Amino acid sequence: MSSRRARPQPYHRSLLLLALTLAFCIAEACILFLAYRQTLEYRQLSAQLGLVQQASVLVQPFSGPSTAPPSSLQGSVGDANQRWLTDVLNGLLAGGPPLHSLENIATPIGPVEDQAARRILTDLNTRWGALTGHAAVPGSGADDTADNEVERSGQLVAALSAMASGLGQLAQHLARERDEAMHQADLFAVLAVATGILASAVVGALLLLQRRRSERSGRLMRSMMNQIGAGVCILGSTDKIADANRAACRMLGRPRKALRGRRLDEILSFSDGVWVGERPDGLPLAIERIPGVIEGYKGPLRIMTLLDVTARHLTNECLQHLANHDPLTGLPNRGFLAPHFEKELRRCEEGRSMLGVAVLDLDGFKPINDTYGHAIGDALLVQIAQRLGAALRNGDVIARIGGDEFAGVFPNITNRDTLNFLGERLLGIFAHPFHIQDHLITIGGSIGLALAPEDGMDQDSLLKAADAAMYQAKHDGRPTLRLASVAGTNVAA
């Protein structure tokens, strides 16, 4: 497959870094092991040297000229010292349990391993065996002459002198071996430190190189992201924003630092198929989110693409508002009233509460249009709508269902007196004249009221009952209101 080009994989560099680190660790462990062995050898040689030096000090006083008899020499050396020296020579030659020094300090030692030292030690052990055996043989009593005693004393002194000389040679040899072991241990220690420094330098350089490549790749990815017109956010494992491009920062109205570590759910909320919210400057936001995955330097990255649909969302809201509201007064219209009626009637059935309905018609509105013109008439309708809205409770709705006709829906009515009170509040807006373009206009209204479920349980029945009550109030010839009764007759309030 010559056409296929092999891409360098990030894990190749990681594998090389791991192999180098492992190789340096193995080399460091081997060097430290050798240094440890040399240190142990140095300690053992030091212990052996100390015992040999003590033995040399023990033998040295008896190696000079002396005319004392052999028995006197034997008593001077002492049986305990003889046994101690015998144990030291045997232990250095063949090993064994820990030996005690002349200060009675237990010293674990092993056999001497160097061949030259072992030859010296073997010769010393032979001499000491012969010397101790010869000194232990008693004299022949009266047959021994003074000359024989002197001759035997001279032989012992010569043997002790040879022992002292051999112990000195052995001490010198062990001292050289000890110094060599110490030198080797120091050399391995220096080598271990140098290897550690070299390993740190190489691994550090590789890590620095890898980090620079990662930063270069990150800068390249960020540069590419900033060239994208849509907003792009890189998400972490907990769905928090790890990075964002310029378009996302501009779209959300926040700098990159303010976005990092936050979740998009903390900024936006889902509503009507889009994610909506507000920018810090108060402007509305409407965003569509598209999740995705891209291949990053260290592996796959989860991203979220943000599309700004604020204009379309506001246009839809505006169109929906225009479809459900009167363009002149801003009050809800018949299109809004129908679903609202269904919702409130359903709540009325579920909660076993009463629902009040009002129909209001202006008295003498046509003459005002004819006298002052339609512009004044429209301005009058706007002021009437504002006063009606101010007279409502929370949850009440007043809608414009005709040219000069309005309908109100009042949930949570306890009885007819409460509904009558609300009707009087609506009728009270006509108590003061309306000031429109230097004109003071006085106008009245007639209101008909109905109550669910007594006067009906659907929109048509309730509006019909309230409308009949309104016409009865208008027939009375003065601003008033009437309540529809269960029997269908109208009761003046």
C-alpha positions, 0 to 999 in steps of 0.5 A: 500500500504505497499510497497510504502515508503513515501518520505519526501517532502520539503514543509512539513518542510516549512509548519512546519516553517510557522505554528510555525511562525504563532503561535509565531506571534499570541502569540506575538499579544495577549501579546502585546494586553494585555500589551496595555490594562494594559497600558491604565488602568494605564493611566486611573488610573493615571488620576483618582488618579490625580483628587482625589489628587487635590480634597483632597488638595482642601478639606484638609484646611477646615477639621481642627478646625474652629469657622467660620460660615457655610456661611464663610466656603461656601464662602471660598470653593467657588461655582466653586470649589464646582461644580468642586468637584461635577463633579469629584465625579460624573464623577468617579462614573458614567463616562461622558465627559472629566473633567478639573483639577484645572489647567484647563487641560481636562482629559478624564476619565472613571468610577472607576471599582473596587468595593471597590473603588466604595463603598468609592466613593459612600460614598464620593458622599453622604457625599458631597451631604449632606454637600453642601445641608446643607451649602447652607441652610440660617440661621433663622435670628435674632432667630439664636444664636451664639451657633447654628452657632458654632455648625453648623460650627463644623458639617461642619468641621467634614463632611469636615474632613470625606471627606478628610479622604475618599478622602485619602483612595480612593487615596491610593486605586487608587494608589495601583490599578495604581501600579498593572496595571503598574506592569502588563503592565511591566510584559506583555512587558517583556513577549512579548520581551521574546516571540519575542526572543524565536520566533526568536531563534526557527525560526532562528534555523529551518531556519538554519537547513533547509539551512544546509539541502539545502546545504548538498543536493546541495553538494550531487547533485554537487558531483553526477554531478561531477561524470558524464562524460558528461558536465552538466549545471544547468540553471536559469529562464533566461537561465543563467548558475547557476552551472556546473560540472567539465566535463562542465568546462573542456569541455568549458575551463572555471572555474565554476566562469566564467560560472556562470551568462552567457548564453550558447549562449554567448559562442557557436553559432549554425552552421550545427546542432551543437554548435560551438565556441572556448575555451579561449586557441584557441582550437575549440569547437563543442558541442551537447546540450540536454535539460532536467529537474531533481528533485531538493531539492527545485523543478524541475531544468532545466539542459543542458547536453553537449556532446563534438563532436569536433573530429567528427565535425572536421573530418566531416569538414576535409572530406568535405574540402578534398572532395572540395579541391585539396590535393596537392595545397589546392585550390578548385577542380571541386567538389567545383566549380560546386555549387560555379558557380551556386551561383555566376550565380544566384547572377549575374542574381539577381544583373544584374552584370557580372561574369568573368571566366578564364581557365589557362593552364601551358606551358611546364609543362610535360618537367619539370616533365620529367627533374626534377621529379614529386616531383619538379613538385608537389612543382612547382604546390604548388608555382604556386597555392600560387602565384595565390591565392595572385593575387586574389581579395576578393571574387575571386576563383581559382580552380585546375581542372586538372593536370596543368590546373586551372579555376577562377571565378571573380564576380562583373566584370564591363566590359571586360577591368576589366576582362582583367586586372585580367587576366594580374594579373594572367599571371604576376605570371610567370614573375619571376622564381620559386625557388625549391630545388636549382633549378630556374625554368621558366615556362609560362601559357596561359589564356582564359577569358569569360564573363557572360552573354555575353558568356553564363549563365551556367558553361559549356558554360562559361568554354567552351568559356574560354577554347577555348580562352585559346587554341587559346592563347596557339596556339600563341606560347607565354605566352598570354591571350585571351578573348572570344567574343560574336560571338564565335571568340577569341580576343587577349588581 
